[in-house]
Amino acid sequence: MKNPIKQIIDLGTTKQTDPVVNRHIRFCNSVALIVCLFVVQNFVLAVYYKQTLIAFVLGLHFILLALMPVFNYAGKRLLASTWFSSVAILFVTFYAIVFTLEGLNFTFLPMIIFLQFFLFTAAEKKYIILFTVVTLVCFAGVILWPVLHLPQIVSVPEQFIEAQRLSTYTGLPLLSIAFGAYALSTIHTAEQQTAKEKEKTDHLLLNILPQSIAERFKNDQTFLAEGYDSVTVLFADIVGFTGISQKVTPNELVKFLNEVFSKFDALTEEHGLEKIKTIGDAYMVAGGVPARVDHHTRKICMMALKMQAAIKDIRSPGGEPLRMRIGISAGPVTAGVIGVKKFIYDLWGDTVNTASRMESHSEEGSIQITEEAYELIKNEFECKPRGIIQVKGKGAMSTYFLVGLKVFP
């Protein structure tokens, strides 16, 4: 069985998808419920002291307050908030004058000002200002009423005024605690949401930038680039990818690439390398950036061999075996963050261009490396000289095919 109080508080929240607006709706309904309880209590007192007119006013007050959750249920949240503020100011001002300053009802007027900041959203600031000004004017009027010796609206017995004073003594602290608890809950919720959003943002940023660069970029967005004397760059490309893409649906193609690149991402993590980007079916990874480390060429070569091994276990969407060309180059690069929107961490320089040329000029199923890279790993890896080849944009180059790790007796 559903809690009837919770059902009243939740009235109208199904009409909204914005959690912030729904918090305001729940607050409005909660305030209406609490004030209705105080009105009922005062109604009983009015009946007990045989104050027919005041009992009638309190009954009217109750009915008008009860309309607020109805408005929220109808999807008219702004009307509900303005309705409550208007009704609260009107009736509290009336009670403050009737029961005089001795009844302490006027102390609820500042509470109404406090409520405005929870009844309305930040975008509805004009309503907060309007009702705050009106409440202040009413507050001043109540204080000045006896000073100006204005006539009493209704004559009430002293015992009823005393009962009102006792009711205020208990009601005002209870209301303050209730609204303070709500304010604390709201702030706590906002802090939690802020922390979650920050975590999401940080996670997203780490998927775009290396961790050290992400931390630096958050603190200093003027950071652009820096030079590295020794970096190893790898480019990999699936042979015949254009033909494969023409035979499958977009979903099948993306699922296929995700399977391939996920395996490569795992290898990147395993060897402590940095994935730079993917372009279509091309995969780019580097060693020695952004952290300057030793033996990055060895790590890249180990990853290249494992990439060729991993690709053998994968089939194209059509069931054909896959082949890959890989190119590796080593040397200086410039690395940094470019762009204002959709920014990326990228590498530039002749080393990058040469690694790309090593891949495009390689043979199917082979790993082609430059002479500079070969000199760095020749004592650990088995390489086969390819000889002199003509490379676009570079001219004649001496290159090698990486075969595997050397086996020592």
ChimeraX attribute file (.defattr): number of C-alpha atoms within 10 A of each C-alpha:
attribute: neighborCount
match mode: 1-to-1
recipient: residues
	/A:1	3
	/A:2	6
	/A:3	7
	/A:4	9
	/A:5	11
	/A:6	12
	/A:7	11
	/A:8	17
	/A:9	20
	/A:10	21
	/A:11	22
	/A:12	22
	/A:13	20
	/A:14	11
	/A:15	14
	/A:16	13
	/A:17	9
	/A:18	9
	/A:19	10
	/A:20	12
	/A:21	16
	/A:22	20
	/A:23	16
	/A:24	20
	/A:25	31
	/A:26	21
	/A:27	22
	/A:28	25
	/A:29	30
	/A:30	21
	/A:31	20
	/A:32	23
	/A:33	20
	/A:34	13
	/A:35	18
	/A:36	20
	/A:37	12
	/A:38	16
	/A:39	20
	/A:40	16
	/A:41	13
	/A:42	20
	/A:43	22
	/A:44	14
	/A:45	17
	/A:46	21
	/A:47	14
	/A:48	12
	/A:49	14
	/A:50	14
	/A:51	17
	/A:52	13
	/A:53	12
	/A:54	19
	/A:55	21
	/A:56	14
	/A:57	17
	/A:58	23
	/A:59	17
	/A:60	14
	/A:61	21
	/A:62	21
	/A:63	12
	/A:64	16
	/A:65	24
	/A:66	17
	/A:67	16
	/A:68	26
	/A:69	27
	/A:70	17
	/A:71	18
	/A:72	26
	/A:73	20
	/A:74	13
	/A:75	18
	/A:76	16
	/A:77	26
	/A:78	18
	/A:79	13
	/A:80	25
	/A:81	25
	/A:82	18
	/A:83	16
	/A:84	25
	/A:85	23
	/A:86	14
	/A:87	16
	/A:88	21
	/A:89	21
	/A:90	15
	/A:91	15
	/A:92	21
	/A:93	20
	/A:94	19
	/A:95	22
	/A:96	24
	/A:97	25
	/A:98	19
	/A:99	24
	/A:100	19
	/A:101	18
	/A:102	14
	/A:103	23
	/A:104	21
	/A:105	25
	/A:106	24
	/A:107	15
	/A:108	20
	/A:109	21
	/A:110	13
	/A:111	15
	/A:112	20
	/A:113	20
	/A:114	15
	/A:115	18
	/A:116	21
	/A:117	18
	/A:118	20
	/A:119	28
	/A:120	22
	/A:121	16
	/A:122	11
	/A:123	8
	/A:124	12
	/A:125	12
	/A:126	11
	/A:127	20
	/A:128	22
	/A:129	14
	/A:130	11
	/A:131	18
	/A:132	22
	/A:133	13
	/A:134	16
	/A:135	24
	/A:136	16
	/A:137	12
	/A:138	20
	/A:139	21
	/A:140	12
	/A:141	16
	/A:142	22
	/A:143	16
	/A:144	12
	/A:145	17
	/A:146	14
	/A:147	9
	/A:148	9
	/A:149	8
	/A:150	10
	/A:151	10
	/A:152	13
	/A:153	11
	/A:154	14
	/A:155	10
	/A:156	17
	/A:157	12
	/A:158	12
	/A:159	10
	/A:160	19
	/A:161	19
	/A:162	15
	/A:163	15
	/A:164	20
	/A:165	18
	/A:166	13
	/A:167	17
	/A:168	20
	/A:169	14
	/A:170	10
	/A:171	16
	/A:172	16
	/A:173	11
	/A:174	13
	/A:175	17
	/A:176	13
	/A:177	12
	/A:178	15
	/A:179	19
	/A:180	12
	/A:181	12
	/A:182	15
	/A:183	15
	/A:184	12
	/A:185	12
	/A:186	15
	/A:187	12
	/A:188	12
	/A:189	12
	/A:190	13
	/A:191	12
	/A:192	12
	/A:193	12
	/A:194	12
	/A:195	12
	/A:196	12
	/A:197	12
	/A:198	12
	/A:199	12
	/A:200	12
	/A:201	12
	/A:202	16
	/A:203	14
	/A:204	11
	/A:205	19
	/A:206	15
	/A:207	12
	/A:208	18
	/A:209	23
	/A:210	19
	/A:211	15
	/A:212	11
	/A:213	20
	/A:214	20
	/A:215	14
	/A:216	13
	/A:217	16
	/A:218	12
	/A:219	10
	/A:220	11
	/A:221	11
	/A:222	10
	/A:223	14
	/A:224	13
	/A:225	15
	/A:226	12
	/A:227	15
	/A:228	17
	/A:229	11
	/A:230	18
	/A:231	26
	/A:232	28
	/A:233	30
	/A:234	31
	/A:235	27
	/A:236	25
	/A:237	23
	/A:238	21
	/A:239	16
	/A:240	12
	/A:241	17
	/A:242	11
	/A:243	9
	/A:244	15
	/A:245	16
	/A:246	10
	/A:247	12
	/A:248	15
	/A:249	11
	/A:250	11
	/A:251	8
	/A:252	15
	/A:253	18
	/A:254	14
	/A:255	12
	/A:256	18
	/A:257	15
	/A:258	12
	/A:259	12
	/A:260	21
	/A:261	16
	/A:262	12
	/A:263	15
	/A:264	21
	/A:265	15
	/A:266	11
	/A:267	20
	/A:268	20
	/A:269	11
	/A:270	11
	/A:271	15
	/A:272	17
	/A:273	23
	/A:274	20
	/A:275	24
	/A:276	19
	/A:277	17
	/A:278	14
	/A:279	8
	/A:280	12
	/A:281	14
	/A:282	18
	/A:283	20
	/A:284	21
	/A:285	22
	/A:286	27
	/A:287	27
	/A:288	23
	/A:289	25
	/A:290	21
	/A:291	14
	/A:292	13
	/A:293	14
	/A:294	12
	/A:295	14
	/A:296	23
	/A:297	26
	/A:298	20
	/A:299	20
	/A:300	26
	/A:301	26
	/A:302	17
	/A:303	20
	/A:304	26
	/A:305	17
	/A:306	15
	/A:307	20
	/A:308	19
	/A:309	11
	/A:310	15
	/A:311	18
	/A:312	13
	/A:313	10
	/A:314	17
	/A:315	14
	/A:316	17
	/A:317	17
	/A:318	10
	/A:319	8
	/A:320	10
	/A:321	12
	/A:322	19
	/A:323	19
	/A:324	22
	/A:325	23
	/A:326	33
	/A:327	29
	/A:328	34
	/A:329	30
	/A:330	30
	/A:331	18
	/A:332	17
	/A:333	20
	/A:334	18
	/A:335	18
	/A:336	18
	/A:337	20
	/A:338	15
	/A:339	9
	/A:340	8
	/A:341	6
	/A:342	7
	/A:343	12
	/A:344	17
	/A:345	20
	/A:346	16
	/A:347	25
	/A:348	14
	/A:349	13
	/A:350	16
	/A:351	23
	/A:352	25
	/A:353	16
	/A:354	25
	/A:355	25
	/A:356	23
	/A:357	23
	/A:358	27
	/A:359	25
	/A:360	19
	/A:361	17
	/A:362	21
	/A:363	17
	/A:364	17
	/A:365	17
	/A:366	20
	/A:367	27
	/A:368	32
	/A:369	29
	/A:370	21
	/A:371	17
	/A:372	15
	/A:373	22
	/A:374	26
	/A:375	10
	/A:376	15
	/A:377	18
	/A:378	15
	/A:379	11
	/A:380	13
	/A:381	18
	/A:382	16
	/A:383	21
	/A:384	14
	/A:385	14
	/A:386	14
	/A:387	11
	/A:388	12
	/A:389	13
	/A:390	11
	/A:391	15
	/A:392	12
	/A:393	9
	/A:394	12
	/A:395	9
	/A:396	12
	/A:397	14
	/A:398	15
	/A:399	22
	/A:400	24
	/A:401	22
	/A:402	25
	/A:403	15
	/A:404	17
	/A:405	16
	/A:406	12
	/A:407	8
	/A:408	5
	/A:409	3
